[in-house]
């Protein structure tokens, strides 16, 4: 009986770990222009300018009032991006010396290089 309980707990733990891995790494794609930055699969690319390295996405969970959802902030961190500063809806992230501006507005997400 004790071994059965351990086996069930082990199976449940593995399922949870696989689910978390799938969510954090398979529910996001790399930015179309700003390589290495995670973009939710559910975000629809509205505009991009390869010359200015600018992207605009339509994404329901984005909010100017509340910022980016906690789960997305976790994914950004897991992909190696560190938050450097924030002013209102604008957040600057850095990875390996590269800085990006991310602006979260109601239902919109903007990504572009930082000019810092």
LUMTORTI-698218 format. One record per residue: residue number from 1; residue in three letters; x, y, z of N, C-alpha, C in turn. Coordinates in steps of 0.1 Angstrom, whole numbers. Layout:
N
<r n="NUM" res="ALA" n_east="X" n_north="Y" n_up="Z" ca_east="X" ca_north="Y" ca_up="Z" c_east="X" c_north="Y" c_up="Z"/>
...
//
This chain:
116
<r n="1" res="UNK" n_east="8" n_north="-12" n_up="0" ca_east="0" ca_north="0" ca_up="0" c_east="9" c_north="13" c_up="0"/>
<r n="2" res="UNK" n_east="19" n_north="13" n_up="8" ca_east="28" ca_north="24" ca_up="9" c_east="35" c_north="26" c_up="-4"/>
<r n="3" res="UNK" n_east="39" n_north="16" n_up="-11" ca_east="46" ca_north="17" ca_up="-24" c_east="37" c_north="22" c_up="-34"/>
<r n="4" res="UNK" n_east="24" n_north="19" n_up="-34" ca_east="14" ca_north="24" ca_up="-44" c_east="12" c_north="39" c_up="-42"/>
<r n="5" res="UNK" n_east="12" n_north="44" n_up="-30" ca_east="10" ca_north="58" ca_up="-27" c_east="23" c_north="66" c_up="-32"/>
<r n="6" res="UNK" n_east="34" n_north="60" n_up="-30" ca_east="47" ca_north="66" ca_up="-35" c_east="47" c_north="67" c_up="-50"/>
<r n="7" res="UNK" n_east="42" n_north="56" n_up="-56" ca_east="42" ca_north="56" ca_up="-71" c_east="32" c_north="66" c_up="-76"/>
<r n="8" res="UNK" n_east="21" n_north="67" n_up="-70" ca_east="11" ca_north="77" ca_up="-74" c_east="16" c_north="91" c_up="-73"/>
<r n="9" res="UNK" n_east="22" n_north="94" n_up="-61" ca_east="28" ca_north="107" ca_up="-59" c_east="39" c_north="110" c_up="-69"/>
<r n="10" res="UNK" n_east="47" n_north="100" n_up="-73" ca_east="58" ca_north="102" ca_up="-83" c_east="52" c_north="105" c_up="-96"/>
<r n="11" res="UNK" n_east="41" n_north="98" n_up="-100" ca_east="35" ca_north="100" ca_up="-113" c_east="29" c_north="114" c_up="-114"/>
<r n="12" res="UNK" n_east="22" n_north="118" n_up="-103" ca_east="16" ca_north="131" ca_up="-103" c_east="27" c_north="142" c_up="-104"/>
<r n="13" res="UNK" n_east="37" n_north="140" n_up="-97" ca_east="49" ca_north="150" ca_up="-97" c_east="54" c_north="151" c_up="-111"/>
<r n="14" res="UNK" n_east="56" n_north="140" n_up="-117" ca_east="62" ca_north="140" ca_up="-131" c_east="52" c_north="148" c_up="-141"/>
<r n="15" res="UNK" n_east="39" n_north="145" n_up="-139" ca_east="29" ca_north="151" ca_up="-148" c_east="30" c_north="167" c_up="-146"/>
<r n="16" res="UNK" n_east="31" n_north="171" n_up="-133" ca_east="31" ca_north="185" ca_up="-130" c_east="44" c_north="191" c_up="-136"/>
<r n="17" res="UNK" n_east="55" n_north="185" n_up="-134" ca_east="68" ca_north="190" ca_up="-140" c_east="67" c_north="191" c_up="-155"/>
<r n="18" res="UNK" n_east="62" n_north="181" n_up="-162" ca_east="61" ca_north="181" ca_up="-176" c_east="52" c_north="192" c_up="-181"/>
<r n="19" res="UNK" n_east="41" n_north="194" n_up="-173" ca_east="31" ca_north="204" ca_up="-177" c_east="37" c_north="218" c_up="-175"/>
<r n="20" res="UNK" n_east="45" n_north="220" n_up="-164" ca_east="51" ca_north="233" ca_up="-162" c_east="62" c_north="236" c_up="-173"/>
<r n="21" res="UNK" n_east="70" n_north="226" n_up="-176" ca_east="80" ca_north="227" ca_up="-187" c_east="73" c_north="231" c_up="-200"/>
<r n="22" res="UNK" n_east="62" n_north="224" n_up="-203" ca_east="55" ca_north="226" ca_up="-216" c_east="50" c_north="241" c_up="-216"/>
<r n="23" res="UNK" n_east="44" n_north="245" n_up="-205" ca_east="38" ca_north="258" ca_up="-205" c_east="49" c_north="269" c_up="-207"/>
<r n="24" res="UNK" n_east="60" n_north="268" n_up="-198" ca_east="70" ca_north="278" ca_up="-198" c_east="79" c_north="279" c_up="-210"/>
<r n="25" res="UNK" n_east="80" n_north="268" n_up="-218" ca_east="89" ca_north="267" ca_up="-229" c_east="82" c_north="265" c_up="-242"/>
<r n="26" res="UNK" n_east="70" n_north="259" n_up="-242" ca_east="64" ca_north="256" ca_up="-255" c_east="52" c_north="265" c_up="-258"/>
<r n="27" res="UNK" n_east="48" n_north="274" n_up="-249" ca_east="37" ca_north="283" ca_up="-252" c_east="42" c_north="297" c_up="-256"/>
<r n="28" res="UNK" n_east="55" n_north="298" n_up="-259" ca_east="61" ca_north="310" ca_up="-264" c_east="70" c_north="308" c_up="-276"/>
<r n="29" res="UNK" n_east="71" n_north="318" n_up="-284" ca_east="80" ca_north="318" ca_up="-295" c_east="89" c_north="330" c_up="-294"/>
<r n="30" res="UNK" n_east="100" n_north="329" n_up="-302" ca_east="110" ca_north="340" ca_up="-302" c_east="104" c_north="351" c_up="-310"/>
<r n="31" res="UNK" n_east="107" n_north="363" n_up="-305" ca_east="103" ca_north="375" ca_up="-312" c_east="107" c_north="375" c_up="-327"/>
<r n="32" res="UNK" n_east="98" n_north="380" n_up="-335" ca_east="101" ca_north="380" ca_up="-350" c_east="113" c_north="388" c_up="-353"/>
<r n="33" res="UNK" n_east="116" n_north="399" n_up="-347" ca_east="127" ca_north="408" ca_up="-350" c_east="137" c_north="408" c_up="-339"/>
<r n="34" res="UNK" n_east="133" n_north="410" n_up="-327" ca_east="142" ca_north="411" ca_up="-315" c_east="145" c_north="397" c_up="-310"/>
<r n="35" res="UNK" n_east="155" n_north="390" n_up="-315" ca_east="158" ca_north="376" ca_up="-313" c_east="160" c_north="374" c_up="-298"/>
<r n="36" res="UNK" n_east="155" n_north="362" n_up="-293" ca_east="158" ca_north="358" ca_up="-280" c_east="147" c_north="363" c_up="-270"/>
<r n="37" res="UNK" n_east="138" n_north="371" n_up="-274" ca_east="128" ca_north="376" ca_up="-264" c_east="115" c_north="368" c_up="-266"/>
<r n="38" res="UNK" n_east="109" n_north="363" n_up="-255" ca_east="97" ca_north="354" ca_up="-257" c_east="85" c_north="362" c_up="-260"/>
<r n="39" res="UNK" n_east="77" n_north="357" n_up="-269" ca_east="64" ca_north="363" ca_up="-273" c_east="54" c_north="352" c_up="-271"/>
<r n="40" res="UNK" n_east="43" n_north="354" n_up="-264" ca_east="32" ca_north="344" ca_up="-262" c_east="27" c_north="340" c_up="-276"/>
<r n="41" res="UNK" n_east="24" n_north="327" n_up="-277" ca_east="19" ca_north="321" ca_up="-290" c_east="5" c_north="328" c_up="-293"/>
<r n="42" res="UNK" n_east="-2" n_north="332" n_up="-283" ca_east="-15" ca_north="338" ca_up="-285" c_east="-15" c_north="352" c_up="-289"/>
<r n="43" res="UNK" n_east="-3" n_north="358" n_up="-289" ca_east="-1" ca_north="372" ca_up="-294" c_east="-1" c_north="373" c_up="-309"/>
<r n="44" res="UNK" n_east="-9" n_north="382" n_up="-314" ca_east="-10" ca_north="383" ca_up="-329" c_east="-2" c_north="395" c_up="-333"/>
<r n="45" res="UNK" n_east="7" n_north="393" n_up="-343" ca_east="16" ca_north="404" ca_up="-348" c_east="8" c_north="413" c_up="-356"/>
<r n="46" res="UNK" n_east="7" n_north="426" n_up="-352" ca_east="0" ca_north="436" ca_up="-360" c_east="8" c_north="444" c_up="-369"/>
<r n="47" res="UNK" n_east="20" n_north="448" n_up="-364" ca_east="29" ca_north="457" ca_up="-371" c_east="43" c_north="453" c_up="-368"/>
<r n="48" res="UNK" n_east="52" n_north="454" n_up="-378" ca_east="66" ca_north="452" ca_up="-375" c_east="74" c_north="461" c_up="-385"/>
<r n="49" res="UNK" n_east="85" n_north="466" n_up="-380" ca_east="94" ca_north="474" ca_up="-388" c_east="108" c_north="468" c_up="-386"/>
<r n="50" res="UNK" n_east="113" n_north="461" n_up="-396" ca_east="127" ca_north="454" ca_up="-394" c_east="138" c_north="465" c_up="-393"/>
<r n="51" res="UNK" n_east="136" n_north="476" n_up="-400" ca_east="146" ca_north="487" ca_up="-400" c_east="147" c_north="493" c_up="-386"/>
<r n="52" res="UNK" n_east="136" n_north="496" n_up="-379" ca_east="136" ca_north="501" ca_up="-366" c_east="135" c_north="491" c_up="-355"/>
<r n="53" res="UNK" n_east="134" n_north="478" n_up="-359" ca_east="134" ca_north="467" ca_up="-350" c_east="122" c_north="468" c_up="-340"/>
<r n="54" res="UNK" n_east="111" n_north="472" n_up="-345" ca_east="99" ca_north="475" ca_up="-338" c_east="88" c_north="464" c_up="-340"/>
<r n="55" res="UNK" n_east="81" n_north="460" n_up="-330" ca_east="70" ca_north="450" ca_up="-332" c_east="58" c_north="454" c_up="-323"/>
<r n="56" res="UNK" n_east="46" n_north="453" n_up="-329" ca_east="34" ca_north="455" ca_up="-321" c_east="26" c_north="443" c_up="-322"/>
<r n="57" res="UNK" n_east="21" n_north="438" n_up="-310" ca_east="13" ca_north="426" ca_up="-309" c_east="0" c_north="429" c_up="-303"/>
<r n="58" res="UNK" n_east="-11" n_north="422" n_up="-307" ca_east="-24" ca_north="423" ca_up="-300" c_east="-24" c_north="411" c_up="-291"/>
<r n="59" res="UNK" n_east="-26" n_north="414" n_up="-278" ca_east="-25" ca_north="403" ca_up="-268" c_east="-34" c_north="407" c_up="-256"/>
<r n="60" res="UNK" n_east="-45" n_north="400" n_up="-255" ca_east="-55" ca_north="403" ca_up="-244" c_east="-50" c_north="404" c_up="-230"/>
<r n="61" res="UNK" n_east="-41" n_north="396" n_up="-225" ca_east="-37" ca_north="397" ca_up="-211" c_east="-28" c_north="410" c_up="-208"/>
<r n="62" res="UNK" n_east="-23" n_north="416" n_up="-219" ca_east="-15" ca_north="429" ca_up="-217" c_east="-24" c_north="440" c_up="-211"/>
<r n="63" res="UNK" n_east="-18" n_north="447" n_up="-202" ca_east="-26" ca_north="458" ca_up="-195" c_east="-17" c_north="470" c_up="-192"/>
<r n="64" res="UNK" n_east="-22" n_north="482" n_up="-195" ca_east="-15" ca_north="494" ca_up="-191" c_east="-16" c_north="496" c_up="-176"/>
<r n="65" res="UNK" n_east="-27" n_north="493" n_up="-170" ca_east="-30" ca_north="495" ca_up="-156" c_east="-22" c_north="485" c_up="-147"/>
<r n="66" res="UNK" n_east="-23" n_north="472" n_up="-151" ca_east="-17" ca_north="462" ca_up="-143" c_east="-4" c_north="456" c_up="-148"/>
<r n="67" res="UNK" n_east="1" n_north="461" n_up="-159" ca_east="13" ca_north="456" ca_up="-165" c_east="12" c_north="442" c_up="-171"/>
<r n="68" res="UNK" n_east="23" n_north="436" n_up="-172" ca_east="23" ca_north="422" ca_up="-178" c_east="19" c_north="412" c_up="-167"/>
<r n="69" res="UNK" n_east="12" n_north="401" n_up="-171" ca_east="9" ca_north="391" ca_up="-161" c_east="21" c_north="385" c_up="-155"/>
<r n="70" res="UNK" n_east="19" n_north="380" n_up="-142" ca_east="30" ca_north="374" ca_up="-135" c_east="36" c_north="362" c_up="-142"/>
<r n="71" res="UNK" n_east="28" n_north="354" n_up="-148" ca_east="33" ca_north="342" ca_up="-155" c_east="42" c_north="346" c_up="-167"/>
<r n="72" res="UNK" n_east="38" n_north="357" n_up="-174" ca_east="47" ca_north="361" ca_up="-185" c_east="60" c_north="367" c_up="-180"/>
<r n="73" res="UNK" n_east="59" n_north="375" n_up="-169" ca_east="72" ca_north="380" ca_up="-163" c_east="81" c_north="368" c_up="-159"/>
<r n="74" res="UNK" n_east="75" n_north="358" n_up="-154" ca_east="83" ca_north="346" ca_up="-151" c_east="90" c_north="340" c_up="-163"/>
<r n="75" res="UNK" n_east="83" n_north="339" n_up="-174" ca_east="88" ca_north="333" ca_up="-186" c_east="100" c_north="342" c_up="-191"/>
<r n="76" res="UNK" n_east="98" n_north="355" n_up="-191" ca_east="108" ca_north="365" ca_up="-195" c_east="121" c_north="363" c_up="-187"/>
<r n="77" res="UNK" n_east="119" n_north="361" n_up="-174" ca_east="131" ca_north="358" ca_up="-165" c_east="137" c_north="345" c_up="-169"/>
<r n="78" res="UNK" n_east="129" n_north="335" n_up="-171" ca_east="134" ca_north="321" ca_up="-174" c_east="142" c_north="321" c_up="-187"/>
<r n="79" res="UNK" n_east="138" n_north="330" n_up="-197" ca_east="145" ca_north="331" ca_up="-209" c_east="158" c_north="339" c_up="-208"/>
<r n="80" res="UNK" n_east="161" n_north="344" n_up="-196" ca_east="174" ca_north="351" ca_up="-194" c_east="174" c_north="366" c_up="-194"/>
<r n="81" res="UNK" n_east="162" n_north="372" n_up="-195" ca_east="161" ca_north="386" ca_up="-195" c_east="159" c_north="392" c_up="-181"/>
<r n="82" res="UNK" n_east="167" n_north="402" n_up="-178" ca_east="166" ca_north="408" ca_up="-164" c_east="159" c_north="422" c_up="-166"/>
<r n="83" res="UNK" n_east="150" n_north="425" n_up="-157" ca_east="143" ca_north="438" ca_up="-156" c_east="153" c_north="448" c_up="-151"/>
<r n="84" res="UNK" n_east="156" n_north="459" n_up="-159" ca_east="165" ca_north="469" ca_up="-155" c_east="158" c_north="482" c_up="-150"/>
<r n="85" res="UNK" n_east="147" n_north="486" n_up="-156" ca_east="140" ca_north="497" ca_up="-151" c_east="125" c_north="497" c_up="-156"/>
<r n="86" res="UNK" n_east="117" n_north="505" n_up="-149" ca_east="103" ca_north="506" ca_up="-153" c_east="98" c_north="519" c_up="-150"/>
<r n="87" res="UNK" n_east="90" n_north="525" n_up="-160" ca_east="84" ca_north="538" ca_up="-159" c_east="70" c_north="536" c_up="-165"/>
<r n="88" res="UNK" n_east="60" n_north="536" n_up="-156" ca_east="46" ca_north="534" ca_up="-161" c_east="45" c_north="521" c_up="-169"/>
<r n="89" res="UNK" n_east="40" n_north="522" n_up="-181" ca_east="38" ca_north="510" ca_up="-190" c_east="51" c_north="505" c_up="-196"/>
<r n="90" res="UNK" n_east="62" n_north="513" n_up="-196" ca_east="74" ca_north="509" ca_up="-202" c_east="84" c_north="502" c_up="-193"/>
<r n="91" res="UNK" n_east="89" n_north="490" n_up="-197" ca_east="98" ca_north="483" ca_up="-189" c_east="110" c_north="480" c_up="-198"/>
<r n="92" res="UNK" n_east="122" n_north="481" n_up="-193" ca_east="134" ca_north="478" ca_up="-200" c_east="140" c_north="465" c_up="-195"/>
<r n="93" res="UNK" n_east="143" n_north="456" n_up="-204" ca_east="149" ca_north="443" ca_up="-201" c_east="163" c_north="442" c_up="-207"/>
<r n="94" res="UNK" n_east="172" n_north="435" n_up="-201" ca_east="185" ca_north="433" ca_up="-206" c_east="189" c_north="418" c_up="-206"/>
<r n="95" res="UNK" n_east="196" n_north="414" n_up="-217" ca_east="202" ca_north="401" ca_up="-217" c_east="215" c_north="401" c_up="-225"/>
<r n="96" res="UNK" n_east="225" n_north="397" n_up="-219" ca_east="239" ca_north="397" ca_up="-226" c_east="242" c_north="410" c_up="-232"/>
<r n="97" res="UNK" n_east="239" n_north="421" n_up="-225" ca_east="243" ca_north="434" ca_up="-230" c_east="232" c_north="441" c_up="-240"/>
<r n="98" res="UNK" n_east="222" n_north="433" n_up="-244" ca_east="212" ca_north="438" ca_up="-253" c_east="200" c_north="442" c_up="-245"/>
<r n="99" res="UNK" n_east="195" n_north="455" n_up="-248" ca_east="184" ca_north="460" ca_up="-240" c_east="172" c_north="462" c_up="-249"/>
<r n="100" res="UNK" n_east="160" n_north="458" n_up="-244" ca_east="148" ca_north="459" ca_up="-251" c_east="138" c_north="467" c_up="-243"/>
<r n="101" res="UNK" n_east="130" n_north="475" n_up="-250" ca_east="119" ca_north="482" ca_up="-243" c_east="106" c_north="474" c_up="-246"/>
<r n="102" res="UNK" n_east="99" n_north="472" n_up="-235" ca_east="86" ca_north="465" ca_up="-237" c_east="75" c_north="474" c_up="-231"/>
<r n="103" res="UNK" n_east="65" n_north="477" n_up="-239" ca_east="54" ca_north="485" ca_up="-235" c_east="42" c_north="477" c_up="-234"/>
<r n="104" res="UNK" n_east="35" n_north="477" n_up="-223" ca_east="23" ca_north="469" ca_up="-221" c_east="11" c_north="479" c_up="-220"/>
<r n="105" res="UNK" n_east="3" n_north="479" n_up="-230" ca_east="-9" ca_north="487" ca_up="-230" c_east="-21" c_north="478" c_up="-231"/>
<r n="106" res="UNK" n_east="-33" n_north="483" n_up="-229" ca_east="-45" ca_north="475" ca_up="-229" c_east="-46" c_north="467" c_up="-242"/>
<r n="107" res="UNK" n_east="-45" n_north="454" n_up="-241" ca_east="-46" ca_north="444" ca_up="-252" c_east="-35" c_north="446" c_up="-263"/>
<r n="108" res="UNK" n_east="-24" n_north="453" n_up="-259" ca_east="-13" ca_north="455" ca_up="-269" c_east="1" c_north="453" c_up="-262"/>
<r n="109" res="UNK" n_east="10" n_north="448" n_up="-269" ca_east="24" ca_north="446" ca_up="-264" c_east="33" c_north="451" c_up="-275"/>
<r n="110" res="UNK" n_east="42" n_north="460" n_up="-271" ca_east="52" ca_north="466" ca_up="-281" c_east="66" c_north="462" c_up="-276"/>
<r n="111" res="UNK" n_east="74" n_north="458" n_up="-286" ca_east="88" ca_north="454" ca_up="-283" c_east="97" c_north="461" c_up="-293"/>
<r n="112" res="UNK" n_east="107" n_north="468" n_up="-287" ca_east="117" ca_north="475" ca_up="-296" c_east="130" c_north="476" c_up="-288"/>
<r n="113" res="UNK" n_east="141" n_north="479" n_up="-295" ca_east="154" ca_north="480" ca_up="-288" c_east="154" c_north="493" c_up="-279"/>
<r n="114" res="UNK" n_east="161" n_north="492" n_up="-268" ca_east="162" ca_north="504" ca_up="-260" c_east="174" c_north="513" c_up="-265"/>
<r n="115" res="UNK" n_east="172" n_north="526" n_up="-263" ca_east="182" ca_north="535" ca_up="-268" c_east="191" c_north="539" c_up="-257"/>
<r n="116" res="UNK" n_east="190" n_north="533" n_up="-245" ca_east="199" ca_north="536" ca_up="-234" c_east="214" c_north="533" c_up="-238"/>
//
